[in-house]
Amino acid sequence: NVVSYEANPDLEETIRANYKLNGWEPNLIMNAVTSDGRDLVFHQDPNILSSSAYDRDFDTNTITVPSMPFEKLLDQHNPNV
């Protein structure tokens, strides 16, 4: 039972394709995970490794993404790993 969270909406297609290549159907939630659940300002970079919640003064596309508070995530999924 795997649940994946991703803040960068540009990665959804890639994540789903990767799961499919491995014979899995993802339980993918396109949200950030934060301490308080407030919307998150996210800085998308064409180089996904440079995308970040922190503004590092790169030429990025700044978007706002929904988030889920970490405590709620723990209560909802009851992880054991």
C-alpha positions as CSV (number, residue, x, y, z in Angstrom):
1,N,0.0,0.0,0.0
2,V,1.9,3.0,-1.3
3,V,0.8,6.6,-1.3
4,S,2.8,9.2,-3.1
5,Y,2.6,13.0,-2.7
6,E,4.0,15.4,-5.3
7,A,3.9,19.2,-5.3
8,N,5.1,19.8,-8.9
9,P,2.1,19.3,-11.2
10,D,4.5,19.0,-14.2
11,L,5.7,15.7,-12.9
12,E,2.4,13.9,-12.7
13,E,2.6,12.4,-16.2
14,T,6.1,11.2,-15.6
15,I,5.3,9.7,-12.2
16,R,2.3,7.8,-13.6
17,A,4.3,6.5,-16.5
18,N,7.0,5.3,-14.1
19,Y,4.5,3.4,-12.0
20,K,3.0,1.9,-15.2
21,L,6.4,0.7,-16.3
22,N,6.7,-1.1,-13.0
23,G,3.2,-2.7,-13.2
24,W,1.7,-0.5,-10.5
25,E,-1.3,1.9,-10.4
26,P,-0.2,4.8,-8.3
27,N,-2.1,6.2,-5.4
28,L,-0.8,9.6,-6.3
29,I,-1.9,12.8,-4.6
30,M,-0.8,16.0,-6.3
31,N,-0.3,18.1,-3.2
32,A,2.6,19.3,-1.2
33,V,3.1,18.1,2.4
34,T,3.6,20.8,4.9
35,S,3.5,21.3,8.7
36,D,0.3,23.5,8.6
37,G,-1.6,22.6,5.4
38,R,-1.5,26.1,3.9
39,D,-1.1,26.6,0.2
40,L,2.6,26.5,-0.9
41,V,4.4,28.8,-3.2
42,F,6.4,26.5,-5.5
43,H,9.2,27.5,-7.9
44,Q,9.2,25.2,-10.9
45,D,12.4,25.0,-12.9
46,P,12.7,23.1,-16.2
47,N,15.4,21.1,-14.5
48,I,13.2,19.3,-12.0
49,L,16.1,18.9,-9.6
50,S,16.2,22.7,-9.2
51,S,12.4,23.1,-8.5
52,S,11.9,24.1,-4.9
53,A,9.6,25.6,-2.3
54,Y,12.5,28.0,-1.7
55,D,13.1,30.9,-4.1
56,R,16.7,30.5,-5.1
57,D,16.7,33.4,-7.5
58,F,16.6,31.1,-10.6
59,D,14.5,31.9,-13.6
60,T,11.5,29.8,-12.5
61,N,7.8,29.6,-12.9
62,T,6.2,30.4,-9.6
63,I,2.9,28.7,-8.8
64,T,0.7,28.1,-5.8
65,V,-0.1,24.4,-4.9
66,P,-2.4,23.0,-2.2
67,S,-0.8,21.2,0.6
68,M,-1.8,18.6,3.2
69,P,-0.7,19.0,6.9
70,F,1.7,16.3,7.9
71,E,-0.3,15.4,11.0
72,K,-3.4,14.8,8.9
73,L,-1.5,12.7,6.5
74,L,-0.3,10.5,9.4
75,D,-3.8,10.1,10.8
76,Q,-5.3,9.4,7.3
77,H,-2.8,6.8,6.2
78,N,-1.5,5.3,9.4
79,P,2.0,4.6,8.0
80,N,4.0,1.8,9.4
81,V,7.3,2.1,7.5
